[in-house]
Amino acid sequence: DLEARLLRVVDAAHFAEDPLRVFRALQFVARLELRIEPATFELMRSMVDSGQLDELSPERITDEWKKLLLKAEKPSLGLELARQLGIIKKYYPELHALIGVDQEKEWHPEGDVWTHEMMVLDWAAKIIREDSRGLSLPEKLQVMIGALCHDLGKPATTAYVDGRIRSRGHEEAGEEPALALCQRHTFGEDAEHAATVIATDHLKPGMLHIAFEKGKMTETQYANAVRKVVKRIQPLSWRAYIAAAEADWRGRAMPEVQSGSYPAGEKFISTIMSLGLDKTPPKPLIQGRDLI
């Protein structure tokens, strides 16, 4: 079975004793790029349908999510299996809502928001593995959580406007579902903050770059806007932020954005470097709590 890249339950009776093994299967399939043996798939689906996963603690589920997001080069494989097993529909309404939500083909020829989300996750997994990014382990998790949650506002905002599909305001609308998804787990406050910030601000680097290229912003105005973004996203680092934004930009079925440079990110980063925003600001010797 291992040579055939097939994942099979060894003992069906004992497997069902710990429902967490279903989540473990998700991350194994993603990390090792395995196929599920049919009887094993049916067993796991019956466990989902019968509600056996309800008894699992958030801490144990979170551990499996972390392995899926951080150790898999193609986390989309695990998410797709979760969808097929009914886990997404039953336990992750925020993600299930993405399925079937159309996107404007000019910008998203890949299809619905769910498909885009899977592509973004895989790109994020690729980006966090680049040593040149200098991302810490917590930052890598923040990028992946942000990629997972970045477009959760689209189902509530997508509509046909003048014959085209628009999702105006989906960034702001994504904050609440991103927080709801994260709070059912134990990823931690920094990861929750990253999820909401990336959901509400993932388009900003591209928007600022377009405005600058069209002459709607001077160099000084652009620099001031970057400074405000960097301050607003704290304590999320700009490195993690721009990595998630790039994953969103590249996660589309458009060859021209899947290879080559990322102009909006390059401009954003060069401005950070020129302003010295990459340096950690000194901590104040006296803070408000000291005075109190």
C-alpha angles and dihedrals in degrees: 000000000000091000088051091048090242126147114210133172110246096206119011095198095053094039091065092054090081114036090192086080088076090062089043089056090055094057093041091054090049097043098043098029093234133165121231118242107238097241090048090051092051092048092052093045091052089052090052093046093049092053097244090139090061091082095060119110120238090239094059093044091049091055090057091046090053091053090048094049099039105032102039122083088200107034088167088078090063093045092050090051089049089053093049092049092052094247094120094050094045103039108018109048090162090062095037089057089065093065111102096006104138124226132200105274093217090068101021112033089158092081134241128014093262091058091048090048092054092050091049092051092053092047091049089051089053094047096050089056092062108104091205089069092069093214121166120221093259089049091051090054090048091053092051094046089048091050090050093052104032099103101032089117095063099083091060096045107034115114142145109262119181091340095310133097113249133177099192113179094013092133094061091039090056096066097078098047091043091054092044092053094047096046091061086065137046102244090132136244095286092054091046090051090049091051094053096041093049090046092052099037110027093111096050099091091053094044093050091048093051091049091051094046091051091052094247091122131042121223089259093049091048091050092050091050091051090049090054093049093050090050093045096053095051132159083032106086120238088236093061091041096053091044090058092045091052092049089054091049094048096040095090134096092252115115092205093063097040093064136036128025132341101226097187091052094045091052091046093050095044089053091051090052094047091050093046091238090138090073119092108246115239115260113247115254091223124035133187093261090057091055092047 
